[in-house]
């Protein structure tokens, strides 16, 4: 009986590998943040070439000035594009280290990357050595004396040394940031199965929560690895920490971009390229080249949900 069980497991595993292998090498082209230029600049190129893409949308901005409308998003979906969640307020799911000690009774905390935070959410300040912490609410975010500060609604109850002290989004706020996009887009009649971490970063608890509601999630290139390995996803995939890299002209040279596509084909890998058509360094000409060269290399240009669902 055990042998039969293990044989079934092995066959299932091999089948899953074969299914993945049939889809590789693959390229997924993504557009982050849901800007109107996705529709105006990128969409016509994809439509002309009958190539799908992924629009990663932060749902609080839908319909705002310069952003995709509900009608735009539905049109993209009906045209074969995948719509992915990209956070609700596009708030970083990372640890923000504090830059100087802060004492009980104080309301100002100097933190790194405060511009990636959102005062509409609650946060937690904690120290990894003392295991002590408390919930905080931000009244405003400002820069003074060449440092970035968050100003709290209420004074701190505890002291926090610079060493080992961090601020992160609270659990409930984190869940809203991750799950609201899925629910809002679902109300629009869209099935959303993939997530893109705002600013590409995330801590483990956020990744664990994403894994409960999505089939896969994209981050950025892998720190600690070198080019091109830092950019290529290979089987077995880290489904909730997929590597991705921007393809604007200020981020990667033509030579490196071509080499990356060539290695994708050679190693039967998954490459995820993301762009921001609103960015001045975005190039329609380069996008056309990516599509043409990928077709020449026989790379399957697809979407994440077709790979992981």
N, C-alpha and C positions, 0 to 999 in steps of 0.2 A: 504493500500500500504506500509506503514511504517513497519507494522508487517511482511509482506512478505519479505521486504528488510532485516530486522534484522534476520529473520529466515534463509535466504540464507547465510548471513554473519556467523551466528552461525554454520550452517551446514558445511560451508567451513572451519571454524576454527577447528571444531571437526575432520573433515576428515584429516586436516593437522596434528593434534595430533596423529591420528590413524596411519597415514603413518609413522611418526617418531617412534611411539611405536613399530611398527612391526620390526624396525631395531635395537631396543635396547634390552638388553645392547650391547654396541658396543665398539670395540677397533680399533683404527687407529695407525699403526706403521709407523713412519716417519723417514727419514734420511735427515739431513740438510747439505747443502753446496755443494753437488754434487761431493764428492770425489770418486776416482776410486774404493776404497774399498767397496762402496755401491754394485758395480757389482761383486767384487771378493769375498767378505765375506758374505754380507747379501743376495744378490740375490739367491745364490744356496739354502739357507735354505728356503726361501719363495717358490722357484720353487719346491723343494722337497715336501713341505707341501701344495702346490697349494693355497697359501695364498698371497693376494695382499699387497702392501705397497705404500707409497708415497715418492717420491724423490723430495725434495725441493731444487731447483737449483738457484744459483746466476749466471746469464747468461753471465757476462763478463768473467767467468772462464771456460766456456765450451771449451773443447779441450786443455786446458793448461796442463802442466805437473802435473800428480797426480790427474787430474780431469776427470769427465765423458766426453766422446766425444759425438758428435751428434748421432753417430751410437749406442752408449751405451744407450742414452736416448730414442731413438726410439725403441730399443729392449725392454727396460723396459716397455715402454708404450704398446707395442704389447703383452707383457706378462701379462697385466692386472694391471700394476702399474699406479698410478696417478702421473702426473708431476705437481708440484706446483711452482709458482713464489716465489723466496726468495730474491727479490731485484736484481738489476743489478750489482752494485759494493759491495753489502752486507754492506750498510752504515746505521748506526743507525738513526731511525726516532724519536729521543728523544730531550728533552731540556738538554743542557750541561750548568751547572751553572759555572760562572766564580769564580776563587778562590782568586782573589784580584782585587782591583779597577784598572781601566785602563783609561787613560786620552786622550783627543784629541791630535792628532799628533803622538801617539804611534802606533807601529806595532806588538807588542807582547801581546798576551792574554793568561793568565794561565786559563785553563779550565779543568773540570773533564771529564774523559773518552775521551780524545782527540784521542786515538787509535781507537775509533769507528767512527771517521770522515774520510772523503776522500777529498783530495785537488782538485780532479777533479770536484767537485761540488762547487756551490756557497752557502754561508751561510748568515744568518741574526743575528746581535747582537741587543738585545733590553732590555729595562728595563720595568718591569710590572707596576711600580709605576708612572713613568713619561710618559709611553706610547710612548717613543721615541726609535728610532732604525735606523739601516742602513744596507745596503747590504755589505758583505765583501767577498773577495777572498783569499784563503789560498795558500801561496807559499811553505810552508813546515811545518811539524809537528815535534817537537823535545822535548826532556826532558833535563832539566838542573836545578841545585839546588834543586833536588828532587821534581820538579814540571813539569807537562806536559804543553807545550805551543804550540799555533798555531801562525805562523809568517805570517803576512798579506802581500799581494802585495802592498797595499797602506795604508798610515796612517789613523787612525780613525778621523772622523769629530767631534765626540761628546765625552763627558765624561760619563763613566759608573761606578757607585758604585758597590761594591761587592754584596750588598743586593739587591735582586730582578733582577739581570742581568743574561741573558742567551744567549746562541748561539744555533741556530737550522738551519737545512738545509732549503734553500730557497724554495718557493712554486714550481717554475719551476723544480728545481733539485729534489725535493720530487716526483713530478709527473713522472719524468724520472725513478727514482729508483723504483717506484711502477709499472708503466705501460710498461716499456721496456721489462721486462721478458715475459709478456703476448704476446707482439708483436713478439719478437724474436722466442719464442717457437711456435707461430702460423705459422711463416714462415717455420718452420720445419715440419709443418703438424699436430701440436698438439693443442688440445683445452685445455686451462688452465682456470680453474674456481675457484681456491683457491690460497691463498697467505699466506706466513709465514713471519712475521715481523723479519727483521734482528736483532739478539740479543734479540728477543722477545719483545722489548719495542716499544712504539709508543705514539705520542700525538694525540689529538682528530682530528685535521685537517687531519692527515695522515689516520686515521681510516675512516673518512668520504670519503676521496678520494678512498680508497680501496673498500669501499662499492659500489661505482659507477661501478666498473669493475669486481668484483669478487663475488662469491656466499657465500664465508666464508673465515675467516682468523684466523690463530693460533698465539697466543702470548705465554707467559709462565704461571707458576703457579700464582694464585691470591694472591697478597700481602694483608695482613690484615686478611686473613683467615688461619685457621690451618689445619693440615693434618687430614683426607684425603680430606676435603671439598675444599681446595685450589687447588686440582688437578682434581676434578671431574666436568664434564659438565652435567647439568641436564636441562630438558625441563621446561620452554621455554629457548632455547639456546641464548647466546650472540654471535651471528654468526660471528661477526667481532672482537671478543675478546675472542676466545676460549682458554680454559686453556690447557696447555701441560706441561709435565715434562720429563726430560732426564732419560734414564734407564741404563746408564753406572754404573758400580759397585761402583764408587767413589761418586755417586749422590744419590743412594737409596739402602738400605739394602735388602737382600733377603726376610727377614720377612716383611718389609714394602711394598715391591713390591707385594708379595702374598696377603697381606691385601688389597692393593689398587685394585687388580683384583677381590678379593672377594666382596668388597664394590661396585664395578662397576656392578657385577652381581646382588647383592642384591637390589641395588637402581635403577636398569635399567638405568644406566648412560652411558655417552660417555666418554671414557678415551683415551687420546692421549699421546702416548709414543714416544719420539724422541731420536735418537741416532746419533753418529758420528763414523761409523765403522773404521775410521782412528785413533780414540782415543785409547790409550793404555789400557784404562779401558773397552773398548767395548769387549763383550764376546759372541761368537757364541753359547756357551753352554747356557748362560742366555737367548739369543734370542729364542732358541729351547724350553726352559722351559716356556717362556712367551706364546708361541704359544700352547704348549701342555696343560698348565694349563688353558688357555682361552678356549680351546676346551672342556676341562673337565667341566668348569663352564658354558658351553653353551653360551659363549660370541661371538657375531658376529664380526669377524675380517674383516674389510672392508676399504674403503677409504672415504675421506671427500666428494668427488664429488658424491658418491653414497648416502650419507646421506642428502646432502643439495641441490642436483639437482633433 
